[in-house]
Amino acid sequence: MKPVVIIGAGWAGLAAAVELSARGLPVTLIEAAPTAGGRARSVRHDGRTFDNGQHLLLGAYRDTRALLARIGVREADVFARTPLELRMRDAAEGDLHLRAGSLPGRLHLAQALLGASGLTLRERWRWLRAAHRLRRAPAPELTVSAWLDAAGQPPRMRRQLWEPLCLAALNTPAGIASAAVFHRVLEDAFAGPEQSALYLPSRALGRVLPDPAAAFLRVHGANTRYGTRVRHLSVRDGRISGLELRNGETLEADTVVLACGPHDSARLLAAHAETSEIAERLTGLEMLPIATIYLDYGPEVYLETAMQGLLGGPLQWIFDRGLGGEPGLFAGVISGSGPHMALDNETLAATAQHQLGQHFPSLGHARSAWVVRERRATFAATPVAEALRPASQTPVHGLWLAGDHLDTGLPATLEGAVRSGLDCAQRLAAAG
Ligand SMILES: Cc1cc2nc3c(=O)[nH]c(=O)nc-3n(C[C@H](O)[C@H](O)[C@H](O)COP(=O)(O)OP(=O)(O)OC[C@H]3O[C@@H](n4cnc5c(N)ncnc54)[C@H](O)[C@@H]3O)c2cc1C
């Protein structure tokens, strides 16, 4: 039996490889980069290991958590888990502080809103009633802004809660983001206190999933080839027949999972008439950046909560990595496009420090700074994008797709990537 060839060792490709290997199918996993992880990986800089960007998982990431359990990763070893707590720093309108309650189901959110500090009693009631109005699923063509308008959300609630959460969760500003996708995220994330809990990686991302998954694959006999780029898919009579690597080597295959990002996948699919329409749709997905600014303030410096929202930019969130065993290291996050992308790294790091100094005057000066920009971090989760996202099965027999850009209904997240990989593997196995 020829191995199933999986192209791309991001979290989607790894999830598919684990699922197929666990079912006893032979697997070859091919990755262009020297390490696994894709857009959620560890990188070395100045003798230290960093993540390519700050990542946050939620308790609602059920498939990712199940995958970790399956490959033998104990959550307590790789995450610092805290109940949902949102501290939004806002010099213009005053800070907001919400802490999830312990009541079951969505009552924990009601509890958080009723107990919010920074709001008057009247505002809390208005916010609670307004949050309830967002339970009805929006029409697919609506943007988040239009949806919030229609549901009469109080302006301060929009500015301090919904718009920052939308940008963080979808990496897409509310003005163009899909209300249907955001609604799904809110329904999942606020389903109960377990789902809304924050899971902050306490190890380098590579050690959370990519390394343990690679170890699992080795034990199950899978063949992994890193630093190997696929440059062409061979299709004969409507069936996949193999692939060609950049070094000129060819591999025969009758089942291939293409788990590259949308634009890399589109390049490989565009060469064949049967898949050119999918390629066109993937090319239509607009990619948006995420910038992470690491600032090292020294081990004695810390914030009162591991994650805080910052309104008024350019940093939108600040993470204190102390909980994850890196005291004094802060990660500032800017999702989406903006004027910050035109600044050089030094100016951006200085701007970030200045902003932090205004919110936290006791911080002092950072000892070092490092800026990581992922220019193609995620696709923009717009209503148009929702209509473009493909299913895992293609018109070419034996050729399957996986990746966060598939039609999972979730935004581009680790959970979306893992779900797409598992779903693809299950369908492929069922198809025989
Ligand atoms: C800075 C940043 C912060 C983020 N924060 C969060 C967060 O907090 N929470 C969250 O849930 N999600 C977050 N995300 C999104 C999340 O990282 C992605 O959704 C997820 O990693 C995508 O995984 P994937 O496997 O679908 O694609 P990818 O990770 O892009 O994997 C595709 C792989 O295919 C390989 N490849 C491409 N072309 C070829 C080829 N021709 N041959 C062989 N290999 C090839 C690539 O090298 C890559 O490794 C963030 C993303 C970024 C960039």
Ligand as a Chemical Component Dictionary entry (heavy atoms), coordinates in Angstrom:
data_LIG
# 
_chem_comp.id                   LIG 
_chem_comp.type                 NON-POLYMER 
_chem_comp.pdbx_formal_charge   0 
_chem_comp.three_letter_code    LIG 
# 
loop_
_chem_comp_atom.comp_id 
_chem_comp_atom.atom_id 
_chem_comp_atom.alt_atom_id 
_chem_comp_atom.type_symbol 
_chem_comp_atom.charge 
_chem_comp_atom.model_Cartn_x 
_chem_comp_atom.model_Cartn_y 
_chem_comp_atom.model_Cartn_z 
_chem_comp_atom.pdbx_ordinal 
LIG C1  C1  C 0 1.459  35.661 14.569 1  
LIG C2  C2  C 0 0.279  34.734 14.614 2  
LIG C3  C3  C 0 -0.525 34.683 15.746 3  
LIG C4  C4  C 0 -1.613 33.835 15.786 4  
LIG N1  N1  N 0 -2.337 33.751 16.939 5  
LIG C5  C5  C 0 -3.275 32.780 17.063 6  
LIG C6  C6  C 0 -3.902 32.553 18.322 7  
LIG O1  O1  O 0 -3.630 33.234 19.307 8  
LIG N2  N2  N 0 -4.810 31.542 18.401 9  
LIG C7  C7  C 0 -5.121 30.762 17.335 10 
LIG O2  O2  O 0 -5.924 29.831 17.489 11 
LIG N3  N3  N 0 -4.548 30.960 16.116 12 
LIG C8  C8  C 0 -3.635 31.946 15.959 13 
LIG N4  N4  N 0 -3.006 32.132 14.756 14 
LIG C9  C9  C 0 -3.456 31.355 13.580 15 
LIG C10 C10 C 0 -2.821 29.958 13.533 16 
LIG O3  O3  O 0 -1.444 30.010 13.781 17 
LIG C11 C11 C 0 -3.065 29.381 12.125 18 
LIG O4  O4  O 0 -4.452 29.386 11.876 19 
LIG C12 C12 C 0 -2.570 27.944 12.003 20 
LIG O5  O5  O 0 -1.259 27.804 12.479 21 
LIG C13 C13 C 0 -2.638 27.526 10.525 22 
LIG O6  O6  O 0 -2.210 26.197 10.408 23 
LIG P1  P1  P 0 -2.282 25.436 9.012  24 
LIG O7  O7  O 0 -1.703 24.090 9.250  25 
LIG O8  O8  O 0 -3.618 25.550 8.431  26 
LIG O9  O9  O 0 -1.326 26.266 8.003  27 
LIG P2  P2  P 0 0.239  26.566 8.092  28 
LIG O10 O10 O 0 0.643  26.715 9.508  29 
LIG O11 O11 O 0 0.493  27.707 7.175  30 
LIG O12 O12 O 0 0.933  25.252 7.517  31 
LIG C14 C14 C 0 1.204  25.047 6.175  32 
LIG C15 C15 C 0 2.574  24.383 6.041  33 
LIG O13 O13 O 0 2.783  24.024 4.673  34 
LIG C16 C16 C 0 4.139  24.248 4.354  35 
LIG N5  N5  N 0 4.236  24.376 2.895  36 
LIG C17 C17 C 0 3.764  25.380 2.116  37 
LIG N6  N6  N 0 4.017  25.123 0.805  38 
LIG C18 C18 C 0 4.671  23.930 0.761  39 
LIG C19 C19 C 0 5.192  23.135 -0.298 40 
LIG N7  N7  N 0 5.087  23.509 -1.577 41 
LIG N8  N8  N 0 5.819  21.976 0.014  42 
LIG C20 C20 C 0 5.917  21.557 1.317  43 
LIG N9  N9  N 0 5.432  22.281 2.363  44 
LIG C21 C21 C 0 4.812  23.443 2.084  45 
LIG C22 C22 C 0 4.462  25.545 5.097  46 
LIG O14 O14 O 0 5.852  25.701 5.277  47 
LIG C23 C23 C 0 3.720  25.331 6.420  48 
LIG O15 O15 O 0 4.524  24.702 7.398  49 
LIG C24 C24 C 0 -1.938 33.020 14.664 50 
LIG C25 C25 C 0 -1.142 33.085 13.516 51 
LIG C26 C26 C 0 -0.043 33.909 13.482 52 
LIG C27 C27 C 0 0.819  33.935 12.252 53 
# 
loop_
_chem_comp_bond.comp_id 
_chem_comp_bond.atom_id_1 
_chem_comp_bond.atom_id_2 
_chem_comp_bond.value_order 
_chem_comp_bond.pdbx_ordinal 
LIG C1  C2  SING 1  
LIG C2  C3  SING 2  
LIG C2  C26 DOUB 3  
LIG C3  C4  DOUB 4  
LIG C4  N1  SING 5  
LIG C4  C24 SING 6  
LIG N1  C5  DOUB 7  
LIG C5  C6  SING 8  
LIG C5  C8  SING 9  
LIG C6  O1  DOUB 10 
LIG C6  N2  SING 11 
LIG N2  C7  SING 12 
LIG C7  O2  DOUB 13 
LIG C7  N3  SING 14 
LIG N3  C8  DOUB 15 
LIG C8  N4  SING 16 
LIG N4  C9  SING 17 
LIG N4  C24 SING 18 
LIG C9  C10 SING 19 
LIG C10 O3  SING 20 
LIG C10 C11 SING 21 
LIG C11 O4  SING 22 
LIG C11 C12 SING 23 
LIG C12 O5  SING 24 
LIG C12 C13 SING 25 
LIG C13 O6  SING 26 
LIG O6  P1  SING 27 
LIG P1  O7  DOUB 28 
LIG P1  O8  SING 29 
LIG P1  O9  SING 30 
LIG O9  P2  SING 31 
LIG P2  O10 DOUB 32 
LIG P2  O11 SING 33 
LIG P2  O12 SING 34 
LIG O12 C14 SING 35 
LIG C14 C15 SING 36 
LIG C15 O13 SING 37 
LIG C15 C23 SING 38 
LIG O13 C16 SING 39 
LIG C16 N5  SING 40 
LIG C16 C22 SING 41 
LIG N5  C17 SING 42 
LIG N5  C21 SING 43 
LIG C17 N6  DOUB 44 
LIG N6  C18 SING 45 
LIG C18 C19 SING 46 
LIG C18 C21 DOUB 47 
LIG C19 N7  SING 48 
LIG C19 N8  DOUB 49 
LIG N8  C20 SING 50 
LIG C20 N9  DOUB 51 
LIG N9  C21 SING 52 
LIG C22 O14 SING 53 
LIG C22 C23 SING 54 
LIG C23 O15 SING 55 
LIG C24 C25 DOUB 56 
LIG C25 C26 SING 57 
LIG C26 C27 SING 58 
# 
